[in-house]
Amino acid sequence: NLDALIKHDVTNEKSILIYPNPSFGFVTISINQKIQDGVCQIFDATGRLVYSSEFKNDTKIFTEFELELTPGIYSILIKDQNLSLRKKLIVE
């Protein structure tokens, strides 16, 4: 479930910024660590994958996108072979 996804966050909270949070659908994600051939995934409260996007190259991520999600609490997971970043997103 979503609580289990969020509780297993082993990353410094300052590594990933998600704003605005809470959001009405438009979200910006900024990561201050380099990601190489990684993925950004968003899971709903039941643990179901509702969004996925791949990142290529050795780069820091700054992305803006509009989500068409129903109001609720979501878990954002950004990972590559070397790290795993998780953060909670609230959609109103």
C-alpha positions in Angstrom: 0.0 0.0 0.0 1.0 3.7 -0.2 2.1 3.9 3.4 4.6 1.1 2.9 6.0 2.8 -0.2 6.5 6.1 1.6 7.9 4.5 4.8 10.7 2.8 2.9 12.1 6.1 1.7 15.9 6.0 2.4 16.7 9.3 0.7 17.4 12.7 2.2 14.2 14.8 1.9 16.3 17.6 0.3 17.2 15.4 -2.6 13.9 15.9 -4.4 11.5 18.8 -4.6 8.0 18.5 -5.8 5.9 21.6 -6.1 3.3 22.8 -5.7 2.4 20.2 -3.1 -0.6 19.9 -2.7 -1.2 20.2 -6.4 -4.2 20.7 -8.6 -2.6 18.7 -11.4 0.4 20.7 -12.6 3.6 19.5 -10.9 7.3 20.4 -11.1 9.9 17.8 -10.0 13.5 18.9 -9.3 16.2 16.5 -8.2 19.7 17.7 -7.1 21.3 14.4 -7.8 22.3 13.0 -11.2 20.2 10.3 -12.6 21.4 7.9 -15.3 19.0 5.9 -17.3 16.3 6.2 -14.6 12.6 6.2 -14.3 9.9 8.4 -12.6 6.9 6.6 -11.5 3.7 7.7 -9.6 1.6 5.3 -7.6 -1.9 5.8 -6.2 -3.0 4.9 -2.7 -3.5 1.3 -3.6 0.0 1.0 -5.0 -1.2 1.0 -8.7 1.2 2.6 -11.2 -0.6 5.7 -12.7 2.3 7.4 -14.4 5.7 6.4 -15.7 8.4 8.2 -17.6 12.0 7.3 -18.4 15.1 9.6 -18.1 18.2 9.1 -20.2 21.8 10.3 -19.8 23.6 11.4 -16.7 21.6 14.5 -15.8 19.8 16.3 -13.0 16.1 16.2 -13.4 13.9 19.3 -13.7 10.6 18.5 -15.2 7.2 20.0 -15.3 4.1 18.1 -16.3 0.3 18.1 -15.9 -1.2 15.1 -14.3 -4.8 14.0 -14.8 -5.2 12.4 -11.5 -8.2 12.2 -9.2 -7.7 13.9 -5.8 -5.8 11.8 -3.3 -2.3 11.0 -2.0 0.3 9.6 -4.4 3.8 8.3 -4.1 6.5 9.5 -6.5 9.4 7.2 -7.1 12.5 8.2 -9.0 15.2 5.6 -9.4 18.1 4.4 -11.3 20.7 1.7 -10.7 22.4 3.7 -7.9 19.6 5.5 -6.0 15.9 5.5 -5.2 14.1 8.7 -4.3 10.5 8.7 -2.9 8.2 11.6 -2.0 4.5 12.0 -1.3 2.3 14.1 -3.6 -1.1 15.3 -2.6 -3.5 16.1 -5.5 -6.5 18.2 -4.6 
